[in-house]
Structures are given as structure tokens and as C-alpha cells.
Amino acid sequence: MLYVIISEDVPDSLPLRTPARPAHLARLETLRDQGRLVLAGPLPAVDSDNPGEAGFTGSLVVAEFPSLAEAQAWADADPYVDAGVYRQVQVKPFKKVLP
């Protein structure tokens, strides 16, 4: 089943994100390589693809997991969690309708 992981950053998270980013991306690349990743990306703090020093307000991941518990465990193990980037992380079942 698909699950959406919606993560909200702490204020001024960019200095925390930068060093943890390679490990964060590696986990997403593993999901992609397994054919389980639908989409993933950060939420810019300003209306721009490249927000610069404004940074990001969070992240969104839609991916396939065997269960809600396994999706939650994957989200809890994110390097951004360990680095203190995220203030809150929600994991919910997701039903893709379009496209």
C-alpha cells in the first residue's frame, strides 16, 4: 500500500539539513531503486525551486510499504529526524487516484 510521509521542519532548519542530506537522499534512492518511491521532495520556504537561504519548511514522500507500522518505522529512522531537522512527522495511508 502507498503511504504519505509529511514532515515539518523546525525553524531555520537549513544548517541542520545540509550535513544530513546525503544520508537522507541515499534512503530515498534505495526506495526508488526498489520501485517503491512514487515521489519525494522538500517544501521550499518561498515560492521558488531554489529557495537559497530561506530554506525549506518540510518534506513530502509518497512510497509503498507493507504496512503503516513499517512506513512509520522508516520515517522514524530518517537521518533528518536524528539531525533535528523535523519538528513533526506524520505518516498516513495514501490512495493514488490520478494520474
VENRA-V959550 format. One record per residue. N is the residue number from 0. D_FIRST is the distance of its C-alpha to the first C-alpha in Angstrom with 1 decimal. Layout:
N:D_FIRST, N:D_FIRST
This chain:
0:0.0, 1:3.8, 2:6.6, 3:10.3, 4:13.0, 5:16.4, 6:19.4, 7:23.0, 8:25.9, 9:29.1, 10:32.1, 11:33.6, 12:30.7, 13:31.7, 14:34.0, 15:31.2, 16:28.6, 17:30.9, 18:31.4, 19:27.8, 20:26.4, 21:26.7, 22:24.7, 23:22.1, 24:21.8, 25:21.9, 26:18.6, 27:17.0, 28:18.8, 29:17.4, 30:13.8, 31:15.3, 32:17.2, 33:14.3, 34:12.8, 35:9.8, 36:11.5, 37:11.5, 38:14.4, 39:16.3, 40:19.8, 41:22.4, 42:23.8, 43:27.5, 44:30.0, 45:32.1, 46:31.7, 47:31.8, 48:29.7, 49:31.9, 50:32.7, 51:35.0, 52:36.3, 53:34.5, 54:31.3, 55:27.9, 56:26.6, 57:23.1, 58:20.0, 59:16.6, 60:13.6, 61:10.3, 62:8.3, 63:5.4, 64:5.9, 65:6.3, 66:7.0, 67:8.6, 68:11.7, 69:10.9, 70:9.8, 71:13.0, 72:15.0, 73:14.3, 74:15.3, 75:18.3, 76:19.5, 77:19.8, 78:23.5, 79:23.9, 80:23.4, 81:26.1, 82:28.3, 83:28.3, 84:26.9, 85:24.4, 86:25.8, 87:22.5, 88:18.8, 89:16.2, 90:12.5, 91:10.6, 92:7.4, 93:7.7, 94:8.2, 95:9.9, 96:13.1, 97:15.6, 98:16.7
